[in-house]
């Protein structure tokens, strides 16, 4: 996500970026991989990608997901 803040003088925009989250939601994972929720659920459930459940919330480890995608791109 990109936010724009004004400089102290209030004239020039100063771009700021937030660091990439380490743990992401299924919705965020869908956006960055273009995979469907069911496919992501299957990958997570199989243990191929690290995830954590806290109550009803599930978070996917972004680095683990990116490694999985790279591995798949290399032809398994």
WOWO-V194940 format. One line per field, one symbol per residue. ss: DSSP state (A for helix, B for strand, O for the rest). phi: phi as a letter, one per 40 degrees, with the letter a starting at -180 (. if undefined). burial: + if it has 9 or more other ideal C-beta (glycine too) atoms within 8 Angstrom, else -. A space follows every 50 residues. Layout:
BEGIN
ss->???
phi->???
burial->???
END
This chain:
BEGIN
ss->OBBBBBOOOOOOBBBBBOOOOOBBOAAAAAAAAOOOAAAAAAAAAAOOOO BBBBOOBBBBBAAAAAAAAAAAAOOO
phi->.bbbbccdcgbbcbcbbcccccbbcdccccccbgccccccdcccccgcbc abbbgccbbbcccccccdccccccgg
burial->------+----------------+-+-+++-++------++-++----+- +------+++++-++--++-------
END
